[in-house]
Structure formats: structure tokens, C-alpha cells
Amino acid sequence: MSSGIGETRVVDDFDTKEKSHLHDEVLVNSDLLNNAYDGENAEHDESLLDAIKTHPMACFWAFVMCFTIVMESFDMFLNGNFVALPAFKERYGVLHDGVKTIETKWQSSLFQAGQCGAFIGVFLAGPITNRLGYRWTTILALVLMNATIFISFFADSLEVLVIGQAFEGIPWGFFIANSPAYASEVVPLVLRGACTATLQMSWSIGSIIVAGVTYSFNQRSDEWSWRVPLALQWLFPTPLMIIIFFAPESPWWLARRGRKEEALRSIKRLGSRSTEHAEEKFAMIERTVEIENKMGGAPTLLDLFKGTDLRRTTITCLMYASQNFAGNLIANQATFFFEQAGMSTDFSFQLGLINSCLQFVANAGSWFLTNWFGRRTIYLWGTATNVTLLMLLGVCASIPQNNATNYAQAILGIIISFVFAGTLGPISYSIIAETSSVRLRALSTGVGRAAYYVAEIPMIYLASQMLNPTGWNMAGKCGYVWGSTACVCWMMAYFFLPELKHRSYRELDILFNRKVPARKFKSTVIDVRDNE
């Protein structure tokens, strides 16, 4: 069975003249196609438990790559806690009703600066990854992260701190663009949902560390109450650089570059120890890559907006952007939200830590949900649940206020964050990683994340304006706003989000190329021999 692969000549992904001949050779080679059929059927037949047993290293490397998101999460939640730190407010705040608070413009700037930098980073990530691969691109971003932390740590004004956050945001863009793509390419089909959902768990790990550190330091009255948490960012990049240096490159990326032997070694390192199984897996990858290459040569950003790829790009962008409209911004500013809901500063930090730990539990639960239910089902039911909870939050904030209503708002805020962390958050990353074509994946995840930032940057200002005492001071009434936007997300997903679970990348290419309606993706039968 291995002779087909040995006889097949694979050339550089960017040599379009050679490709026209290669398409004919790959897609009519009966030995290679039989290997590809066997490889794809084996992935469909593999159970979750079997996949975990046979691909433990694939799970490990997917988790390591997703763990880079901890750095963006850490800094995002850190900024959310800074505005609640007494010493930080005393140093940089203004008096409002006899109490110092950070002005709305600076509060939103601290959140927006990193996102603006990340917006630049996600556009740089795609072309650089296409050239260098996921591994070296991530190492480059980690080096940049180490350097940019210095600006924030030594900042002695809000202006410099904002600039530091903007520079830190650039490597964040690399991490968030590459992590879901890499994770989805190194694990078997049955593990794609759980492993890409690990991204949300990395967010929770970052928030837990921040909540614990800021709770420990919130009683300090000097600058170290915020400088020490900033310095802790240096804990992550160097160890991750060392570990990722030994990581296998994505076999899909190597196949697109024509590096067959390296791709086979990578497949074996990820779990396919037998030569026969590795060659079947590579044949499946090579077949899909060559089918996609019929659509063009070197991938460009413009390709994302042509033909059926436009639909796929739209779904990716909608999924990323919708994360900002269903209660996520409450989770990002949880400690400050609890303060505005009437909790004491110390108790707000305690609730923030509890909230982060519960999100971690919800993330772990999402692994089981992705195995039991489809992507579309989880997204629709999770969004519907949060729409209901957000509206209840608004009602609680609208009636005469007392201790009971304050606690009710805080509890609802925690439940909303829990639901997001168990459904919408993790399943969005699975959908994003699976929707794009292999050929355009590095570019698609970057542009999708850019859509996230386009939506998030104004929403951060809106969230700060709604919660801040110097702004609209709406507290829990913001639930009406986020409940309404979440309702719009639900309607968009109902009509446009297809079911992607249990579909190989070849099958997804065919479903999109055939323009199958979103609600018929699950029931449409694709023959293993189709080469569309």
C-alpha cells in the first residue's frame, strides 16, 4: 500500500506550473487514492478513547500551542483587575463622588491598546506562517513577547502603559491566529473539537493566575501591587520557546510545501507509529491538499473573498466577532463588574477568583459536550441560554436595589461567564479551525480574529462606558444590551452556521463547493471517492 506515496512526486506549494501536472498524477494514482480512502475511513471509525490512546503526543502538542493564549488572557484580565486595584486607582485615578476611579477613556484604552496591536499581529501571522510554518512563527512571536513586556513593566504613566500594551498585542495576534489552526491539523478528526476547545481553557488559566495574583496584591498600597503582576508575564515565553522548539511541524503545512519525508516523520511523532498507518494518513492529507490546489497557487488574502471561500470566511468572521456579544465582556471585566454590582473591593476580587475557577471547570466540561453534541447544537443552545440569563440580569438591576439584588447580579454574572466558557467560547474555536480550507487556514484564522478585534475594540469602550461610575453607571442593566446582541448572534447562527462535526477537511471542501445549505450539512452524504 505504501508504493503509491513513494511514487508520487510532490512539489513546492508555490510552483503552480508543476501543479497542473501533479494534480493529474496524485488524483489518478490508484495506490495513493486507496491509501487515502483507508486513512480517511480509519479516522471516521476511530473512537474518542482510541484516538487519545494512540495520539497522546498530538494532544500534548496541541495543548502546548494553545497554551500560548495564556499570555493574551493574562494581560487582558490583568487590565480588567487594574481598574479595581486601590493602589492603581490612587496613583492614576480621578476623584468621583469623593472616591478615586480610573477615567472611562483610560479604562477603555488599557483594554483597546492590546487589541489594536493584536489586530496588526493577526494580519502578519498568515503570510509569515505560510512561509516559516507554525513552529518557527510561534517562536518568533514568543521572542517578541519577551521584549515588549519591558515597556509595560517600566511604564510610569498611563500613556506609556497603553503603548506597552499595544506592542504586546502584536505577538498575541500571532498566537491566536496560529493556535486553533495548528491544533486542528495535528490531532485526529474525533479530537478536533476537544483540542481546539483547549484555547478557551488557556483563557481560563490566564484569568485564574491573574485573579489569584491581584487578590494577593490588592491590599498593597504601593506600585508593586500592579508591577509584580506585570512582571509575572515573563514566566511564560522562555519555557514555551524551549518546548515549542522540539514540537513537530503540522504535517498539513509540510505537505503543502512538498516536504513528504518530514511530513511522514511528523505524523509518526504525533501518534501514527506504524509506517503503513502514517503513509495512509499522509495520502489522505496529500489528496486533500491537491484537490484544494486546483483552486489556485500561492494563497493570498484576496482568495478569502472569492467563490465559496467567501462563505467560509464570513462564517469564521461571524463566529469570532460573536464572542463579544454574548456576555464575554462581562467575564473579561468580572472584578470591576462585581464592584459595580455592589460588592466590596476585597469580596469582588474573591468572586473574580471563584469566577475564573468555575470557567476552568466549564472548559473541561466542554470536552465532553463536543464529543456528545454537534458544533451547531452547542452554539445555538449556549447562546439561547445566555440570552435568557442576560435579560434576567437586566431585570435584577432594574428593580429597587438591596443586598439580595446585588448578590443576584453577581451570581448571574458568574453563571453567564460559566455558560460562555462551557459552550460559546470553546465551540467557536472549533468552528473557526474547521470552517476554513487547509490551503487558506493560516490566513483565514488571522482575518477571522481581525474581525473579532474590529467588533471588540468599540465594544470594550461600550462595556467600560456602561459599567464605569464616570460613564453611564448601568451595572447589571448592561444585560439588556448584551442580551439583545446575543439574540442577533443566535439568529445569524441559525441561518448560516453549518454542522461541521465528524467531517474530514475533504468532505467540508465538497460541502462548501456544492453550496449545501447550512441546515443540510449534517444529513448530506459524501462518498469517500469524491475528488471535487
C-alpha positions in Angstrom: 0.0 0.0 0.0 2.9 2.3 0.5 4.1 2.3 -3.1 1.7 5.0 -4.2 3.2 7.5 -1.9 6.7 6.6 -2.8 6.0 7.0 -6.5 4.2 10.3 -6.1 6.2 13.4 -6.8 5.2 16.3 -4.6 6.4 19.8 -5.4 6.6 23.2 -3.8 3.2 24.6 -2.9 4.0 27.8 -4.8 5.1 26.3 -8.1 1.8 26.5 -10.0 3.1 25.2 -13.4 4.3 22.0 -11.8 1.0 21.6 -10.0 -1.2 21.2 -13.1 0.8 18.0 -13.8 0.8 17.0 -10.2 -3.0 17.1 -9.9 -3.2 14.6 -12.7 -0.6 12.4 -11.1 -1.9 12.4 -7.5 -5.6 12.1 -8.2 -5.4 9.3 -10.7 -2.8 7.2 -8.8 -4.9 4.3 -7.6 -2.5 3.1 -4.9 -2.3 6.6 -3.4 -6.1 7.0 -3.6 -6.7 3.7 -1.9 -4.3 4.7 0.9 -6.2 8.0 1.2 -9.6 6.2 1.3 -8.2 3.9 4.1 -6.8 6.8 6.0 -10.0 8.8 5.9 -12.2 5.8 6.8 -9.9 5.0 9.7 -10.3 8.5 11.1 -14.1 8.3 10.8 -14.1 4.9 12.6 -11.8 5.9 15.4 -13.5 6.4 18.8 -12.5 9.2 21.1 -10.9 6.9 23.6 -8.9 5.1 20.9 -7.7 8.4 19.5 -6.5 9.6 22.9 -4.6 6.3 23.4 -3.0 6.3 20.0 -2.3 10.1 19.7 -1.2 11.3 23.2 1.6 13.4 21.8 -0.7 15.1 19.3 -2.9 16.1 22.2 0.1 17.3 24.1 1.5 19.5 21.3 -2.0 20.9 20.5 -2.3 21.9 24.2 1.2 23.4 24.2 0.4 25.6 21.2 -2.9 26.6 22.6 -1.3 27.5 25.9 0.4 30.5 24.2 -3.0 32.1 24.5 -2.5 32.3 28.3 -0.3 35.4 27.7 -3.1 37.3 25.9 -5.6 36.1 28.5 -3.3 37.0 31.4 -2.8 40.6 30.2 -6.5 41.1 29.2 -7.7 40.1 32.6 -4.9 41.9 34.3 -6.1 45.2 32.8 -9.6 44.4 34.0 -8.3 44.0 37.5 -6.0 47.1 37.4 -9.0 49.4 37.2 -10.2 47.8 40.5 -6.9 47.9 42.4 -7.0 50.5 45.1 -3.3 51.5 44.7 -3.6 51.7 40.9 -6.7 53.9 41.3 -4.9 56.1 43.9 -2.0 56.6 41.5 -3.8 57.2 38.2 -7.4 57.8 39.1 -9.6 60.9 39.4 -12.0 61.9 42.1 -15.6 61.0 41.6 -18.1 61.4 44.4 -15.2 61.5 46.8 -13.7 58.2 45.6 -10.8 57.8 43.1 -11.6 55.9 39.9 -9.9 55.4 36.5 -11.5 57.6 33.9 -13.5 55.8 31.2 -11.2 56.9 28.4 -8.1 55.3 30.1 -10.0 52.2 31.2 -11.1 51.5 27.7 -7.7 52.5 26.3 -6.0 49.9 28.5 -8.2 47.2 27.1 -8.2 48.5 23.5 -4.4 49.1 23.1 -3.5 45.4 23.2 -6.4 44.5 20.8 -5.2 47.2 18.4 -1.7 45.6 18.4 -3.2 42.1 18.0 -5.2 43.4 15.0 -1.9 44.1 13.3 -0.4 40.8 14.5 -3.2 38.6 13.0 -2.6 40.1 9.6 1.1 39.5 9.8 0.7 35.9 11.1 -0.8 34.4 7.9 1.9 35.3 5.4 4.7 34.6 7.9 3.2 31.3 8.8 2.8 30.3 5.2 6.5 31.0 4.8 8.0 29.8 8.0 5.4 27.3 9.4 3.5 27.3 12.7 6.5 26.3 14.8 9.0 29.0 13.9 6.4 31.7 13.6 5.3 31.0 17.2 8.9 31.0 18.4 9.4 34.4 16.7 6.3 35.7 18.4 7.5 34.5 21.8 10.8 36.3 21.4 8.9 39.5 20.6 6.6 39.0 23.6 9.6 38.8 25.9 10.9 42.1 24.6 7.6 44.0 24.7 6.9 43.2 28.3 9.7 45.6 29.3 7.7 48.6 28.1 4.7 47.8 30.3 6.7 46.8 33.4 8.7 50.1 33.4 5.8 52.3 32.5 5.4 55.3 34.8 2.3 56.8 33.3 -1.0 55.6 31.8 0.2 56.8 28.3 3.3 54.6 28.4 1.4 51.6 29.8 -1.1 51.9 26.9 1.8 52.0 24.4 3.3 48.9 26.1 0.0 47.1 25.8 -0.2 47.9 22.1 3.2 46.4 21.4 2.4 43.3 23.5 -0.7 42.9 21.4 1.3 42.2 18.2 2.6 38.7 19.3 -0.9 38.0 20.8 -2.1 38.2 17.2 0.4 35.5 16.1 -0.7 33.2 19.0 -4.4 33.5 18.5 -4.2 33.1 14.7 -1.9 30.0 14.7 -3.1 28.1 17.8 -6.5 26.9 16.6 -5.1 26.2 13.1 -2.2 24.1 14.4 -4.3 22.2 17.0 -6.9 21.2 14.3 -4.2 19.9 12.0 -2.2 17.8 14.3 -5.0 15.8 16.0 -7.3 13.1 14.6 -10.8 14.1 13.4 -12.6 12.9 16.5 -10.3 15.0 18.8 -10.5 18.3 16.8 -13.4 19.7 18.8 -11.9 18.9 22.2 -8.3 20.1 21.4 -9.3 23.3 19.7 -11.6 24.0 22.6 -8.5 24.0 24.8 -8.0 27.5 23.7 -10.8 28.6 25.9 -9.2 26.7 28.8 -6.0 28.7 28.3 -8.0 31.8 28.7 -9.4 30.5 32.0 -5.9 29.5 33.2 -4.7 33.1 32.5 -7.7 34.5 34.3 -7.1 32.2 37.4 -3.5 33.3 37.7 -4.5 36.9 37.4 -7.3 36.6 39.9 -5.0 34.9 42.4 -2.2 37.3 42.0 -4.2 40.5 42.1 -6.2 39.2 45.1 -2.9 38.7 46.9 -1.6 42.1 46.0 -4.8 44.2 46.2 -4.1 45.1 49.8 -0.7 46.7 48.9 -0.7 50.4 48.7 2.4 50.8 46.5 3.3 50.5 42.8 4.3 46.8 43.3 0.6 45.9 43.5 0.5 46.2 39.7 4.2 45.9 38.7 4.6 42.4 40.2 1.6 41.0 38.2 3.1 42.7 35.1 6.5 41.0 35.7 4.8 37.6 36.0 4.2 37.7 32.3 7.9 36.8 31.8 7.1 33.4 33.3 5.6 32.1 30.1 7.6 33.0 26.9 11.0 31.4 27.5 9.8 28.0 28.7 7.3 27.9 25.8 10.1 28.8 23.3 12.2 25.8 24.5 9.3 23.4 24.4 7.9 24.5 21.0 11.4 24.3 19.5 11.0 20.5 19.9 7.4 20.4 18.6 6.6 18.7 15.3 5.5 20.9 12.4 2.0 20.5 11.1 2.1 17.6 8.5 -0.6 19.6 6.5 1.8 22.6 6.2 4.7 20.3 5.3 2.6 18.5 2.7 1.7 21.8 1.1 5.4 22.7 0.9 6.2 19.3 -0.7 8.3 18.1 2.2 7.0 14.5 2.2 9.6 12.8 4.4 9.3 15.5 7.0 5.6 15.2 7.0 5.8 11.4 7.5 8.1 11.9 10.4 5.8 14.5 11.9 2.8 12.1 11.5 4.7 9.4 13.3 5.7 11.7 16.1 2.1 12.8 16.6 1.0 9.2 17.1 0.9 7.1 13.9 3.8 4.9 14.8 3.3 2.2 12.1 4.7 3.0 8.7 1.5 1.8 7.0 -0.8 4.0 9.1 1.5 7.0 8.6 1.5 6.6 4.9 -2.3 6.2 4.8 -2.6 9.4 6.8 -0.2 11.2 4.5 -2.0 10.0 1.4 -5.3 11.4 2.9 -3.5 14.8 3.6 -1.8 14.9 0.2 -5.1 14.1 -1.6 -7.0 16.9 0.2 -4.1 19.4 -0.4 -4.0 18.6 -4.1 -7.8 18.9 -4.5 -7.6 22.3 -2.9 -4.6 23.4 -5.1 -6.8 23.1 -8.1 -8.4 26.3 -6.9 -5.2 28.3 -7.2 -1.5 28.6 -6.5 0.0 30.7 -3.7 -2.7 31.6 -1.1 -3.4 35.3 -0.8 -5.7 37.4 1.3 -7.9 38.1 -1.7 -8.5 34.3 -2.1 -10.5 34.5 1.1 -13.1 36.6 -0.6 -13.5 34.6 -3.8 -16.0 32.0 -4.7 -17.0 29.5 -1.9 -14.2 30.7 0.3 -16.1 33.9 0.8 -18.8 32.0 2.6 -16.3 30.2 4.7 -14.5 33.5 5.6 -17.9 35.0 6.5 -18.7 32.2 8.9 -15.2 32.4 10.5 -15.6 36.2 11.0 -19.1 35.9 12.4 -18.0 33.2 14.9 -15.1 35.2 16.1 -17.0 38.6 16.3 -19.9 37.0 18.1 -17.7 36.2 21.1 -18.0 39.8 22.0 -21.8 40.0 22.0 -23.0 37.2 24.3 -21.6 38.2 27.8 -17.9 37.6 27.3 -17.0 41.3 28.0 -18.7 40.8 31.5 -16.3 37.9 32.1 -13.3 40.0 31.0 -14.1 42.7 33.5 -15.6 40.4 36.1 -14.0 42.0 39.2 -14.9 45.5 38.1 -18.4 44.3 37.3 -18.8 42.8 40.8 -17.8 46.1 42.3 -20.4 48.0 40.3 -23.0 45.4 41.3 -22.4 46.5 44.9 -19.8 44.1 46.3 -16.8 45.3 48.4 -13.4 45.5 46.7 -12.0 42.6 48.6 -15.0 40.4 48.0 -15.1 41.4 44.4 -11.5 40.0 44.0 -12.6 36.8 45.7 -15.6 36.5 43.4 -13.2 37.1 40.5 -11.1 34.2 41.5 -14.1 31.9 42.0 -15.4 33.0 38.6 -12.1 32.1 36.9 -12.0 28.7 38.6 -15.6 28.0 37.5 -14.8 28.9 33.9 -11.9 26.4 34.0 -14.4 23.7 35.1 -16.8 24.7 32.3 -13.9 24.5 29.8 -13.2 20.9 31.0 -16.9 20.1 30.6 -16.8 21.4 27.0 -14.6 18.5 26.1 -17.4 16.1 26.8 -20.0 18.3 25.1 -18.0 18.4 21.9 -18.0 14.6 21.9 -21.7 14.3 22.6 -23.2 17.1 20.6 -22.6 18.9 17.3 -20.9 22.3 16.9 -24.1 24.0 15.7 -26.2 22.5 18.5 -23.8 23.6 21.3 -23.5 27.1 19.9 -27.3 27.6 19.5 -28.2 26.3 22.9 -25.4 28.0 24.7 -26.3 31.4 23.1 -30.0 30.9 23.8 -29.2 30.2 27.5 -27.1 33.3 27.8 -29.7 35.5 26.1 -32.2 34.4 28.9 -29.6 34.9 31.7 -28.5 38.4 30.4 -32.1 39.6 30.2 -32.6 38.3 33.8 -29.5 40.3 34.8 -31.1 43.4 33.4 -34.3 42.8 35.3 -32.4 42.3 38.6 -30.6 45.7 38.1 -33.9 47.5 37.2 -35.9 46.8 40.3 -35.3 48.6 43.7 -31.8 47.7 44.9 -30.8 45.9 48.1 -28.3 43.3 49.2 -30.4 40.5 47.6 -30.4 42.1 44.2 -26.7 42.9 44.4 -25.9 39.3 45.1 -28.3 38.2 42.4 -26.5 40.3 39.8 -23.1 39.0 40.9 -24.3 35.3 40.8 -25.9 35.9 37.3 -22.6 37.4 36.1 -20.8 34.2 37.3 -23.4 31.9 35.6 -23.2 33.9 32.3 -19.4 33.5 32.3 -19.7 29.8 33.1 -22.1 29.2 30.3 -19.9 31.1 27.8 -16.8 29.2 29.0 -18.5 25.9 28.5 -20.4 26.4 25.2 -19.9 29.5 23.0 -16.3 30.2 23.8 -14.7 26.8 23.2 -17.0 25.7 20.4 -16.3 28.9 18.5 -12.6 28.0 18.2 -13.6 24.5 16.9 -15.8 26.0 14.3 -13.2 28.6 13.3 -10.5 25.9 12.8 -12.7 23.6 10.8 -14.5 26.1 8.6 -11.6 27.3 6.5 -9.9 25.3 3.7 -6.5 23.8 4.5 -4.9 26.0 1.8 -6.1 29.2 3.3 -6.2 28.3 7.0 -3.3 30.4 8.3 -4.8 33.4 6.5 -8.4 32.6 7.4 -7.9 32.3 11.2 -5.9 35.6 11.1 -8.7 37.5 9.2 -11.3 35.9 11.5 -9.5 37.1 14.6 -9.2 40.5 13.0 -13.0 40.6 12.7 -13.0 39.8 16.5 -10.9 42.8 17.2 -12.9 45.1 14.9 -16.0 44.1 16.9 -14.3 44.1 20.3 -12.5 47.4 20.3 -15.7 49.5 20.1 -17.5 47.0 22.4 -14.7 47.5 25.0 -15.4 51.2 25.0 -19.2 50.5 25.3 -18.7 48.0 28.1 -16.4 50.4 30.0 -18.9 53.3 29.4 -21.8 51.1 30.7 -20.1 50.0 33.9 -17.9 52.9 34.9 -19.2 55.4 37.5 -17.9 58.2 35.4 -19.8 56.8 32.4 -23.4 55.6 32.3 -23.1 53.5 35.5 -25.5 50.9 34.3 -24.2 48.0 36.3 -26.4 44.9 35.7 -28.6 46.8 33.2 -25.9 46.1 30.7 -27.6 42.7 30.5 -30.3 44.2 28.3 -27.7 45.3 25.8 -25.7 42.1 25.7 -28.8 40.0 25.7 -30.1 41.8 22.6 -26.8 41.4 20.8 -26.6 37.7 21.8 -30.1 37.3 20.3 -28.8 38.6 17.0 -25.9 36.2 17.1 -28.3 33.3 17.7 -30.4 34.2 14.6 -27.3 34.6 12.4 -26.0 31.2 13.5 -29.4 29.5 13.0 -29.4 30.5 9.3 -25.7 30.4 8.4 -23.8 28.1 10.7 -23.4 24.5 9.3 -22.7 21.4 11.3 -19.0 20.5 11.0 -18.7 17.6 13.4 -17.4 14.3 12.0 -16.4 15.8 8.7 -12.9 15.4 7.2 -11.4 18.5 5.5 -12.0 16.9 2.1 -15.7 16.5 2.9 -16.0 20.0 4.1 -14.4 21.3 0.9 -17.0 19.4 -1.1 -20.0 20.5 1.0 -19.0 24.2 0.6 -18.2 23.8 -3.1 -21.6 22.2 -3.7 -23.1 25.2 -1.8 -25.1 22.9 0.5 -27.4 24.9 2.8 -26.1 25.2 6.4 -29.0 23.1 7.9 -28.4 20.3 5.5 -24.6 19.8 6.1 -25.3 17.1 8.7 -27.6 15.0 6.5 -25.7 15.2 3.2 -23.8 12.1 2.3 -20.3 12.4 0.7 -18.7 9.4 -0.9 -15.1 8.7 0.1 -14.1 8.5 -3.6 -15.3 12.1 -4.5 -12.4 14.3 -5.6 -14.3 17.6 -6.1 
